[in-house]
Amino acid sequence: MFKTYSMELAGRTLTVETGKMAGLANGSALIRYGDTVVLVNVTASKQPREGIDFFPLSVDYEERLYAVGKIPGSFQKREGKPADKAILVARAIDRPIRPLFPKDLRNDVCVNALVLCVDPDCSPEVAAQIGTSVALSISDIPFNGPTAAVSVGYVDDQIVINPTLEQRAKNRLNLTVAGTHDKVSMIEAGADEIPDDIMLAAIMTGHREIQKITEFIAKIASEIGKPKFTYESADVPEELFNDVAEFAKDKMYEAVQAVQKEDRDEKIDALTKEIEEHLKEKYGEEYDEKAAKLGDAIYKLEKKTVRHMILEEHKRVDGRAIDEIRPLSAEVDLLPRTHGSALFSRGQTQVMSIVTLGTIGDEQELDGLDEETSKRYIHHYNFPPYSVGEARPSRGPGRREIGHGALAERALAPVIPSQEEFPYTIRVVSEILSSNGSTSQGSICGSTLALMAAGVPIKEPVAGISTGLVTDENDRNRYVMMTDIQGLEDFFGDMDFKVAGTKNGITAIQVDIKIDGLTEQIIKEAFERTRVARMYILNEVMLKAIPAPREEISKYAPKIITMKIDVDKIKDVIGSGGKTINKIIEETGVKIDIEEDGSVFIAGTDTDSANRAKEIIEAITMELEVGKTYFGKVVRIMNFGAFVEVAPGKEGMIHISKLAKERVEKVEDVVSVGDEVLVKVIEIDAQGRVNMMRIVD
């Protein structure tokens, strides 16, 4: 049955339509926000997937360029694989809803958000997140929602919900907050050095708006929601877990307490074999039947052991204090010919970041739904299998790698100098050499060092750190927060709260949680923990490795000179069919980029070649003036005189009577083609023809 529901969201109408489209999906909702339209469909398999130990949720956010009246720029003229932006939105939809499904559900659940139309003032990302919650809440899929999300900005010192296109142009904060009615469940932010107190206020302002949306969705679900289907639980049988715990509880407590990841893994592997042998003897012929869940039971015991140590004893598996950071080290200039390089280590997590400086023409072109069409600062993150000791081939970046690269990019973007200050395209690649937790934050630290080593005049150095959380399952207000979590604490904990920033404020946040949400007190404490840790990392490690950006860029980086010419002169520099500019490039060996506003960027392997190209362009764009002298080359000889080119496309004629002080019988007696001569402009007639005289001693 077709139904519509509406509410006001940040001064614009949000409408939910159901029962009209996609009738075979488990749940479907068409969201209209202003003129933005997004269709969200959710489906679930009827049977659980066999042989897995995780909840198989997949989220796709699909951008169609017809939504903004564009035809794709690819050869095939159709959309290909999702753009990075679409992948990041899909991850932002996934993170707040995943903890709200039953932990023992193994049925495949798919969320598909299809963007049909975009109003620049009304975010399709927010519409998709709200639509996902609506579709799941009214479906028969088990889901402990609703949840909702909003975008929060900071414009003219004011917190703004879902900023418009005009407001985004002067926005200092790009924050997405998601949550349930009671708690915040996801934070994603890029910020221009926003202080902790303003960031906290922005998050909580966003959550108050979320509460209105969740009440709206709950009302819809109460009216048209389907009964939730029953499913086959994948939980570990209680008898099996009790038998494993009875035999191995104390041994597990000892096994998990190892500083080095590989030592802990070896101990867990050895204990697993002990448990298997014990249960084979205990169960006899029934062992094979129970063995399918044995791995899950051992994992559950390891998780309970680690969580109990942290929550009850305030004891971490590697012996650190709750607020202690792992050993840190940093160095720069590891690679002799790259434009900038650095190695940053935190415990067993090790990141090498490499900077490459390119010309403005190397900017990345973007073919998406929003107003951004290119970017000159690019950050990529690679996570090879050897970084975690796995023997498998690399198959390119996945969604996690794209997400971590984007997080590091957001963290550093506010401190990257403008194109006017530093006319380069900048690419940073973070290679994860070893991983035991918080590699994305290690990438931020390593990349800051590499940028400084490359001579990029960043405004402030940026450091990143994460905090973790273990809560009491019976009382979520009872918890222990840990600074600088390693891999095991991330896997078994309830939160990975990543914050990057400078000494002045926050530049990026990403929060992943496995519980139903975070209170304001937890968020506030996480900000304080990460601020203290950031200052320590910056002052005690990073700035001791390199205290400031280098004064000069690498001798292997291109040397770029900028200049400005009159817009009307662009055609003269380019020439017919590019003839003039190609001649300059051929003569000097430089690369030239000219923008529509007349900005010219000249890149050469050395400063001399770039300066030579600049001189030629200046000559082309200059206006010849009567009375001024110029140095030129004879390009043609006629009976009545010689034509001299003083710059590409700029020439004048010396009449035979003006070639010398004495009378000249033949032009060839005085000059030949190719001769370089000093000339003076004596007349420019009404048709723009230039008459010159040769200056002789």
C-alpha positions in Angstrom: 0.0 0.0 0.0 1.4 3.4 -1.0 2.1 5.6 1.9 3.9 9.0 2.4 5.3 10.6 5.5 6.9 14.0 5.9 8.9 16.0 8.4 11.0 19.2 8.5 14.8 18.6 8.5 17.0 21.7 8.8 14.4 23.9 7.2 13.7 21.6 4.2 11.0 18.9 3.8 12.0 15.3 4.1 9.5 12.9 2.6 9.4 9.1 2.8 7.4 7.1 0.2 6.8 3.4 0.6 4.7 0.7 -1.1 5.0 2.1 -4.7 8.4 0.7 -5.9 10.5 -2.4 -5.6 7.8 -4.6 -4.2 9.9 -7.7 -4.0 12.6 -6.3 -1.7 12.3 -7.1 2.0 12.0 -3.3 2.6 12.0 -0.3 0.3 11.8 3.4 0.8 12.0 6.4 -1.6 13.4 9.4 0.2 12.8 12.9 -1.1 14.8 15.7 0.5 14.3 18.9 -1.3 14.8 17.8 -4.9 17.2 15.1 -3.9 15.7 11.6 -4.5 17.3 8.4 -3.3 15.7 4.9 -3.5 16.9 2.4 -0.8 16.1 -1.3 -0.9 17.1 -4.0 1.6 17.0 -7.7 1.0 18.0 -10.8 3.1 18.6 -14.4 2.2 16.2 -16.9 3.5 18.9 -19.2 4.9 22.2 -18.5 6.7 25.4 -18.7 4.8 27.3 -21.8 5.7 30.9 -21.9 7.0 31.3 -18.2 8.1 31.9 -16.7 11.5 30.7 -13.2 10.8 27.5 -11.3 9.9 27.5 -11.0 6.0 26.2 -7.4 5.5 26.9 -5.6 2.3 26.1 -1.9 1.5 26.2 -0.3 -1.9 25.7 3.4 -2.6 25.3 3.8 -6.3 25.8 7.1 -8.0 24.1 7.6 -11.4 25.4 10.7 -13.3 21.9 11.3 -14.7 21.1 12.5 -11.2 23.0 15.7 -12.0 22.4 15.8 -15.7 25.8 14.5 -16.7 26.8 11.8 -19.2 29.7 9.7 -18.0 33.1 10.7 -19.4 34.4 7.2 -19.9 34.7 5.5 -23.4 31.8 3.3 -22.6 29.6 6.2 -21.5 28.2 4.3 -18.6 29.1 4.2 -14.9 31.8 1.7 -14.0 33.1 0.6 -10.6 32.1 2.9 -7.7 34.1 6.1 -7.3 36.0 6.5 -4.0 33.3 8.9 -2.8 30.6 6.3 -3.3 32.7 3.7 -1.4 33.2 6.1 1.5 29.5 6.8 1.7 28.7 3.1 1.7 31.1 2.6 4.6 29.4 5.5 6.5 26.0 3.8 6.0 27.4 0.4 7.1 29.1 1.4 10.3 26.1 2.7 12.4 23.7 0.0 11.3 26.0 -3.1 11.7 26.0 -3.2 15.5 22.2 -3.1 15.5 21.8 -6.5 13.9 21.7 -9.6 16.0 25.3 -10.8 16.6 24.4 -14.4 15.8 22.7 -13.6 12.5 24.4 -15.3 9.5 21.8 -14.6 6.7 23.1 -12.3 4.0 21.7 -8.8 4.2 22.2 -6.4 1.3 21.5 -2.6 1.3 21.3 -0.8 -2.0 21.0 3.0 -2.1 20.4 4.3 -5.6 20.8 8.1 -6.1 18.2 9.2 -8.7 18.3 13.0 -8.4 20.5 15.5 -6.6 19.6 18.9 -5.2 23.0 20.5 -4.3 21.4 22.0 -1.2 20.2 18.6 0.1 22.8 15.9 0.7 22.1 12.6 -1.1 24.4 10.9 1.4 22.2 11.9 4.4 19.1 10.9 2.4 20.6 7.5 1.8 21.5 7.0 5.5 18.0 7.9 6.6 16.5 5.8 3.8 18.5 2.8 4.9 17.2 3.1 8.4 13.6 3.4 7.2 13.9 0.4 4.8 15.4 -1.8 7.5 12.9 -0.7 10.2 9.8 -1.4 8.1 11.3 -4.7 6.7 11.0 -8.2 8.2 14.8 -8.3 8.7 15.9 -8.4 12.4 17.2 -4.9 13.2 17.4 -3.1 16.5 16.9 0.4 15.0 16.0 2.9 14.0 19.1 5.0 13.5 19.6 8.2 11.6 22.3 10.6 10.4 22.8 14.3 9.6 25.6 16.4 8.2 26.9 19.2 10.5 28.9 22.2 9.4 30.6 25.2 11.1 29.9 28.4 9.2 30.6 31.9 10.3 31.2 30.6 13.9 27.8 28.9 13.9 26.9 25.2 14.0 24.7 24.4 11.0 22.7 21.2 10.3 22.9 19.9 6.7 24.6 23.0 5.3 23.5 24.2 1.8 25.8 24.6 -1.2 26.4 28.3 -0.4 27.1 27.5 3.2 29.5 24.7 2.3 31.6 27.2 0.3 32.7 28.8 3.6 32.4 25.8 5.9 35.2 24.8 8.3 33.7 21.5 9.3 32.5 18.5 7.3 31.0 16.3 10.0 28.6 13.3 9.6 27.0 12.1 12.8 24.8 9.0 13.0 23.1 7.5 16.0 20.1 5.9 17.7 17.7 7.9 19.8 19.8 7.5 22.9 23.4 7.5 21.7 25.9 8.5 19.0 26.9 5.5 16.9 29.1 6.9 14.2 31.3 10.0 13.7 33.1 10.9 10.5 34.7 14.3 10.2 37.1 16.5 8.3 37.8 19.8 10.0 39.9 23.0 9.7 41.6 22.7 13.1 38.4 22.8 15.1 38.8 22.9 18.9 37.6 20.0 21.0 34.8 21.9 22.7 33.3 23.1 19.4 33.6 19.6 17.8 31.8 18.1 20.8 29.1 20.7 20.6 28.6 20.0 16.9 28.3 16.3 17.5 25.7 16.7 20.2 23.8 19.3 18.2 23.7 16.8 15.4 22.5 14.1 17.8 19.6 16.2 18.9 18.4 16.4 15.3 18.9 12.7 15.0 16.5 12.1 17.9 13.8 13.8 15.9 14.4 11.7 12.8 14.5 8.4 14.8 11.2 9.3 16.4 9.8 10.0 12.9 11.1 6.6 11.6 9.8 4.7 14.7 6.3 6.1 14.0 6.5 4.9 10.4 7.7 1.4 11.5 4.9 1.2 14.1 2.3 1.8 11.4 3.6 -0.3 8.4 6.5 -2.3 9.7 6.5 -6.1 9.0 7.0 -8.7 11.7 10.7 -9.7 11.9 11.5 -13.1 10.6 13.0 -15.8 12.8 16.5 -17.0 12.0 18.8 -19.9 12.8 21.2 -18.7 15.5 24.9 -19.1 14.9 25.8 -18.6 18.5 28.3 -21.0 20.2 26.5 -23.8 22.0 26.6 -23.1 25.7 27.8 -26.6 26.6 30.7 -26.4 24.2 31.8 -23.0 25.4 31.6 -24.1 29.1 33.7 -27.2 28.4 36.4 -25.0 26.6 36.4 -22.4 29.3 36.6 -25.0 32.1 39.7 -26.6 30.5 41.5 -23.5 29.1 40.4 -20.4 31.1 43.6 -20.0 33.1 45.8 -21.1 30.1 44.1 -18.5 27.9 44.8 -15.8 30.5 48.5 -16.6 30.3 48.5 -17.0 26.5 47.1 -13.6 25.6 49.7 -11.7 27.7 52.4 -11.3 25.2 53.9 -8.0 24.1 54.7 -9.2 20.5 51.8 -10.2 18.3 53.6 -13.2 16.8 54.4 -14.6 20.2 50.8 -14.3 21.3 49.6 -16.0 18.0 52.0 -18.9 18.6 50.7 -19.4 22.2 47.0 -19.2 21.0 47.8 -21.8 18.3 49.5 -24.1 20.8 46.6 -23.8 23.2 44.1 -24.4 20.4 45.8 -27.8 19.7 45.6 -28.6 23.4 41.9 -27.8 23.5 41.3 -29.9 20.4 43.1 -32.9 21.9 41.2 -32.5 25.2 37.8 -32.4 23.6 38.5 -35.3 21.3 39.2 -37.4 24.4 36.1 -35.9 26.2 33.6 -36.2 23.3 34.8 -39.3 21.6 32.7 -40.0 18.5 30.7 -36.8 19.0 33.8 -34.6 18.5 33.4 -34.2 14.8 29.8 -32.9 15.2 30.9 -30.3 17.8 34.1 -29.3 16.0 32.4 -27.0 13.6 31.8 -24.5 16.4 35.1 -25.1 18.2 36.9 -22.2 16.6 34.1 -19.9 17.5 34.2 -21.1 21.1 37.9 -20.6 21.4 37.6 -17.1 19.9 34.8 -16.3 22.4 37.0 -17.4 25.3 39.9 -15.3 24.1 37.6 -12.3 23.7 36.1 -12.7 27.2 39.5 -13.1 28.7 40.9 -9.9 27.2 37.8 -7.9 28.0 37.8 -9.2 31.6 41.5 -8.2 32.0 40.9 -4.7 30.8 37.5 -4.1 32.5 38.1 -5.7 35.9 41.9 -5.5 36.3 42.7 -2.5 34.1 45.4 -4.7 32.6 46.3 -4.7 28.9 47.7 -7.8 27.1 51.1 -6.2 26.4 51.4 -4.9 30.0 50.9 -1.2 29.2 49.1 1.3 31.4 45.6 2.2 30.2 46.8 5.6 28.9 50.3 4.5 27.7 51.4 4.8 24.1 53.5 2.1 22.5 57.2 2.8 21.7 57.4 5.4 19.0 60.1 6.2 16.4 60.3 8.4 13.3 62.9 9.2 10.6 62.9 10.9 7.2 64.9 10.7 3.9 65.0 7.0 3.6 64.8 7.0 -0.2 67.4 9.0 -2.1 65.5 10.0 -5.2 61.9 10.3 -4.2 60.7 13.8 -3.4 60.1 13.1 0.2 60.0 10.0 2.5 59.5 9.0 6.1 59.1 6.0 8.3 56.9 6.1 11.4 56.6 3.3 13.9 54.2 2.8 16.8 54.9 -0.6 18.5 54.6 -3.2 15.7 52.7 -0.9 13.4 55.1 0.6 10.9 54.2 2.9 8.0 56.4 4.3 5.2 55.0 7.4 3.5 56.3 8.7 0.2 55.6 12.1 -1.4 55.6 12.9 -5.1 55.3 16.5 -6.4 53.8 17.0 -9.8 52.5 19.8 -12.0 49.0 21.3 -11.9 48.2 19.2 -14.9 48.7 16.1 -12.7 45.5 16.9 -10.7 43.1 14.0 -10.3 39.9 14.6 -12.3 36.7 13.6 -10.5 33.5 12.4 -12.3 30.9 12.4 -9.5 27.7 13.9 -8.3 29.0 16.9 -6.3 30.5 20.1 -7.3 34.2 19.0 -6.8 35.7 18.2 -10.3 39.4 17.8 -9.4 41.8 17.7 -6.5 45.5 18.5 -6.2 46.2 16.7 -2.9 45.9 12.9 -3.1 46.5 10.4 -0.4 46.7 6.6 -1.1 47.0 3.8 1.5 48.3 0.3 0.7 47.8 -2.7 3.0 49.8 -5.6 1.6 49.3 -9.1 3.1 52.9 -9.3 4.4 52.1 -6.5 6.8 50.1 -9.0 8.9 52.3 -12.0 8.1 49.9 -13.5 5.6 50.9 -15.4 2.5 48.5 -14.3 -0.3 48.8 -12.2 -3.4 48.0 -8.5 -3.5 44.8 -7.7 -5.5 44.7 -3.9 -5.3 43.0 -1.6 -2.7 39.7 -2.7 -1.2 37.1 -0.6 0.6 39.1 -0.6 3.8 42.2 0.7 2.1 40.2 3.4 0.2 38.6 4.4 3.5 41.9 4.7 5.4 43.5 6.6 2.6 40.6 9.1 2.6 40.8 9.5 6.3 44.5 10.4 6.1 43.7 12.7 3.2 41.0 14.5 5.2 43.3 14.8 8.2 46.1 16.6 6.2 44.0 18.5 3.7 43.5 21.6 6.0 47.2 22.1 6.4 48.1 21.7 2.7 49.3 25.1 1.2 47.1 26.7 -1.5 47.9 26.4 -5.1 49.0 30.1 -5.1 51.4 29.3 -2.2 52.7 26.0 -3.6 51.9 25.4 -7.2 52.2 21.6 -7.2 50.0 18.6 -7.3 50.8 16.5 -4.2 50.5 12.7 -4.0 51.3 10.8 -0.8 51.4 7.0 -0.7 51.4 5.2 2.7 52.8 1.7 2.5 51.9 -0.3 5.6 55.0 -2.4 6.3 53.7 -4.0 9.5 50.3 -3.8 11.2 49.2 -4.3 14.7 46.5 -1.7 15.0 45.9 1.9 14.1 47.7 2.0 10.8 45.5 4.8 9.5 46.8 7.1 12.3 50.3 5.9 11.7 49.8 7.0 8.1 48.8 10.5 9.1 52.0 10.8 11.3 54.3 9.3 8.6 52.8 11.4 5.9 53.2 14.6 7.8 56.9 13.9 8.2 57.2 13.0 4.5 55.5 16.2 3.4 57.9 18.3 5.6 60.9 16.4 4.2 59.7 17.1 0.7 59.6 20.8 1.4 55.9 21.2 1.3 55.2 24.2 3.5 52.3 22.7 5.5 50.6 25.1 7.9 51.0 22.8 10.9 52.2 19.2 11.5 49.4 16.7 12.1 49.4 13.6 14.3 46.8 10.9 14.8 45.9 8.5 17.6 43.1 6.2 18.5 41.4 5.2 21.7 39.5 2.0 22.5 36.8 1.0 24.9 35.6 -2.0 26.8 32.2 -1.7 28.4 30.4 -3.9 30.9 27.8 -5.9 28.9 25.3 -5.5 31.8 26.0 -1.8 32.4 27.2 0.2 29.4 27.9 3.2 31.7 30.7 1.1 33.3 33.7 1.2 31.0 37.5 1.4 30.6 39.0 3.6 27.9 42.4 2.8 26.4 44.9 5.1 24.6 46.6 3.7 21.5 44.9 0.4 20.9 46.6 -2.4 19.2 45.0 -5.0 17.0 43.7 -7.4 19.6 42.1 -4.5 21.6 40.4 -3.3 18.4 39.1 -6.8 17.6 37.7 -7.5 21.0 36.9 -4.0 22.2 33.8 -1.9 21.6 35.2 1.2 19.9 38.0 2.5 17.7 37.9 6.3 18.2 40.4 7.9 15.8 41.3 11.6 16.0 43.9 13.5 14.0 44.8 17.1 14.5 47.4 19.8 15.0 48.3 21.7 18.2 45.4 24.1 17.4 42.6 21.6 16.9 41.0 18.6 15.2 41.4 18.0 11.4 39.7 14.5 11.2 37.7 12.0 13.1 36.5 8.5 12.4 34.7 6.4 14.9 33.9 2.7 14.6 31.9 1.0 17.3 30.4 -2.5 18.0 27.9 -1.5 20.6 24.7 0.5 20.3 26.3 3.9 20.8 28.4 6.3 22.8 27.4 8.8 25.4 28.5 12.4 25.5 30.8 11.6 28.4 32.6 8.9 26.5 33.1 11.2 23.5 34.3 14.0 25.7 36.8 11.7 27.4 38.0 10.3 24.1 38.7 13.9 22.9 40.8 14.6 25.9 42.7 11.4 25.7 43.5 11.8 22.0 44.5 15.5 22.5 47.1 14.7 25.1 48.5 11.8 23.1 48.7 13.9 19.9 50.7 16.6 21.7 53.1 14.0 23.0 53.6 12.4 19.6 54.1 15.7 17.9 56.5 17.2 20.4 58.5 14.2 21.6 58.8 12.2 18.3 57.8 13.9 15.1 59.2 17.4 15.5 62.5 15.8 16.8 62.8 13.9 13.5 62.2 17.1 11.4 61.3 20.3 13.2 59.9 22.2 10.2 59.3 21.8 6.4 62.4 22.0 4.4 63.2 25.3 2.7 63.9 23.7 -0.7 62.2 20.9 -2.5 64.2 17.9 -3.8 66.5 18.4 -6.7 64.6 15.5 -8.4 61.2 17.3 -8.1 60.0 19.5 -11.0 60.9 23.2 -10.6 57.7 25.2 -11.1 57.5 28.9 -11.9 54.1 30.7 -12.0 53.1 33.8 -13.9 49.9 35.5 -14.8 49.0 36.7 -18.3 46.1 38.6 -19.8 43.2 36.2 -20.6 43.1 37.6 -24.1 46.7 36.6 -24.6 46.1 32.9 -23.9 45.4 32.2 -27.5 48.7 33.8 -28.5 50.7 31.6 -26.2 48.9 28.5 -27.4 49.0 29.4 -31.1 47.1 27.9 -33.9 46.6 24.2 -33.2 49.0 24.5 -30.3 51.9 25.4 -32.6 53.4 28.2 -30.4 53.2 26.4 -27.0 54.6 23.2 -28.5 57.5 25.1 -29.9 58.3 26.6 -26.5 58.1 23.1 -24.9 60.3 21.6 -27.6 62.9 24.4 -27.2 63.0 24.4 -23.4 62.0 20.9 -22.4 59.4 22.2 -19.9 55.8 21.3 -19.2 53.3 24.2 -19.4 49.8 24.3 -17.9 47.6 27.4 -18.6 44.3 27.9 -16.7 41.3 29.9 -17.8 42.0 32.8 -15.5 45.4 33.3 -17.2 47.5 31.5 -14.6 50.5 29.8 -16.2 52.5 27.0 -14.5 55.9 26.2 -16.0 57.5 23.0 -14.8 61.1 22.1 -15.7 63.8 19.7 -14.5 65.9 22.8 -13.7 65.2 26.4 -12.9 67.1 27.7 -15.9 64.8 25.9 -18.5 61.7 27.1 -16.6 63.0 30.7 -16.6 63.8 30.5 -20.3 60.2 29.4 -21.0 58.9 32.2 -18.8 60.9 34.8 -20.8 59.5 33.5 -24.1 55.9 33.7 -22.8 56.5 37.2 -21.4 57.8 38.2 -24.8 54.7 36.7 -26.6 52.3 38.4 -24.3 54.1 41.7 -24.1 52.8 44.7 -26.2 55.4 46.2 -28.5 55.9 49.9 -27.8 57.2 52.7 -30.0 60.6 53.9 -28.8 61.6 50.6 -27.1 64.4 48.4 -28.2 64.2 44.6 -28.6 66.6 41.8 -29.5 65.3 39.7 -32.4 66.0 37.3 -35.2 65.8 37.9 -39.0 63.2 35.5 -40.3 62.5 36.7 -43.8 64.2 38.9 -46.4 62.4 40.9 -49.1 63.7 43.3 -51.7 62.5 46.3 -49.6 63.6 45.1 -46.2 64.0 42.4 -43.5 61.4 41.0 -41.1 62.6 40.4 -37.6 60.9 38.3 -34.9 61.4 39.6 -31.4 59.1 37.0 -29.8 57.0 34.1 -31.1 54.2 35.6 -33.1 55.7 39.2 -32.7 57.6 40.6 -35.6 58.2 43.8 -37.4 59.8 45.1 -40.7 63.0 47.0 -41.1 62.9 49.0 -44.3 66.1 48.8 -46.4 66.7 52.4 -45.6 66.8 51.7 -41.9 69.3 48.8 -41.9 72.4 50.8 -41.7 73.6 54.4 -41.3 75.0 54.4 -44.9 73.0 53.6 -48.0 72.3 49.9 -48.6 72.0 48.5 -52.1 70.8 45.0 -51.2 69.3 43.7 -48.0 71.5 40.6 -48.1 74.6 42.8 -48.0 73.8 43.7 -44.4 71.7 40.8 -42.8 70.9 37.2 -43.5 68.1 35.0 -42.3 68.9 33.7 -38.8 71.0 36.8 -37.9 70.2 38.2 -34.4 69.9 41.9 -34.4 69.1 44.8 -32.0 66.1 46.8 -33.2 64.0 49.8 -32.1 60.3 50.2 -32.8 59.7 53.4 -34.6 56.1 53.1 -35.7 53.0 50.9 -35.2 50.4 51.9 -37.9 46.6 51.8 -37.6 46.6 48.2 -38.9 49.0 47.1 -36.2 52.0 46.7 -38.5 55.3 47.3 -36.8 58.1 49.3 -38.4 61.6 49.0 -36.9 65.1 50.3 -37.4 68.3 48.4 -36.9 70.5 49.8 -34.1 74.2 49.7 -35.1 77.3 51.0 -33.3 
